[in-house]
Amino acid sequence: MRRLTKKKALTLVKELDAFPKVPESYVESTASGGTVSLIAFTLMAVLAFLEFFVYTNTWMKYEYEVDKDFSSKLRINVDITVAMRCQYIGADVLDLAETMVASDGLNYEPVNFELSPDERLWHITLLHIQERLKVEHSLQDVLFKTAVKGAQPAKTQRDSSSPPNACRIHGHLYVNKVAGNFHITVGKSIPHPRGHAHLAALVSHDSYNFSHRIDHLSFGEAIPGLISPLDGTEKIAADYNHMFQYFITIVPTKLNTYKVSAETHQYSVTERERVINHAAGSHGVSGIFMKYDISSLMVKVTEQHMPFWKFLVRLCGIVGGIFSTTGMIHGLVGFLVDVACCRFKMGGYRLKTLTTSDGQTNDIRGDSKSWGLFRKQL
């Protein structure tokens, strides 16, 4: 009984076979089939190789959500060189709540405004990258993934024989996470009940020169692969009484790649400059003003890649699709060739009428050889 049951089960399983085997005696190998198989296998290998490169590649996914962090401090990283002596200028921050932030974290270093050849080359390269980022936005994704961190050339020591003609202001500040105004103007800042003031009365107007170069300006944690829009900016003042304004919109950003995981801030900027001329109605204060505002939306940038199971599914689709398609094409071509050959052979047999000596007519169907033989028989 058990053997009968096993035989029945085995018979049932055989009947469910969706891939029946064809006896080898019924299989015929042809040159055309071998050629098509070779082409199919080559195409499979090429597409599988390309699919592997797609699997190893990654892309950046951007998501947006409301920023719920309002209590933390915002870090401002500054490295600006102004073409004035350090004792003539002062830098500070005044936020929207009229809270003056002490500039204790900033250092004032006397330098020469002119750049060395290595520094000038670095500056030109940085400007070129900035121009490409404006045109090719996908370049920023490459920088995120590679986490490129270029090393700025070290500041050259100034020549002791020539006095410094500029001031490098560098360091960082922690401010409230509200809109504010970071500015560099004439005179050191002093606290004031209604805000703050700068002691500019003791500085001669002839010494005003707010030509400046922004080596670096960023917000939040400094991470590799992120180039700020104002990095490398250089402005030359056409008049001693000149105002430069930068309007900055800061966007909180969470970056999560395979090399870097950090929270920082990106920003966009528009700029404006004008000459202060009270007689012509152009009022204001000479200096460099960076007015910033913080967006309420946060950007989450995540590096992703294709899952392994999806890679296997796509690979099976490539192999099965090419195998089935080439088989169908080979069968269709073979059928068309057989039809064409059959019609060609049928066209070789012609219908001819022969009249004998006794007046009888005979229809002869065949090729020229058969016709000749029939004539000989007559």
Buried (B, 14 or more C-beta within 10 A) or exposed (E): EEEEEEEEEEEEEEEEEEEEEEEEEEEEEEEEBEEBBEBBBEBBEEBBEEBEEEBEEBEBEEEEEEBEEEEEEBBBBBBBBBBBBBEBBBBBBBBEEEEBBEBEBBEBBBBBBEBEEEBEEBBEEBBEBBEEBEEEEEBBBEBBBEBEEEEBBEBEEBEEEEEBBBBBBBBBBEBBBBBBBBBBBBBBBEEEEEEBEBEBEEBEEEEBBBBBBBBBBBBBBBBBBBBBBBBBBBBEBEBBBBBBBBBBBBBBBBBBBEEBEBBBBBBEBEBEBEBBEEEEEEEBEBBBBBBBEBBEEBBBBBBEBBEEEEBEEBBEEBBEEBBEEBBEEBEEEBEEEEEEEEEEEEEEEEEEEEEEEEEEEEEBEBEEEBBEEBEEEE
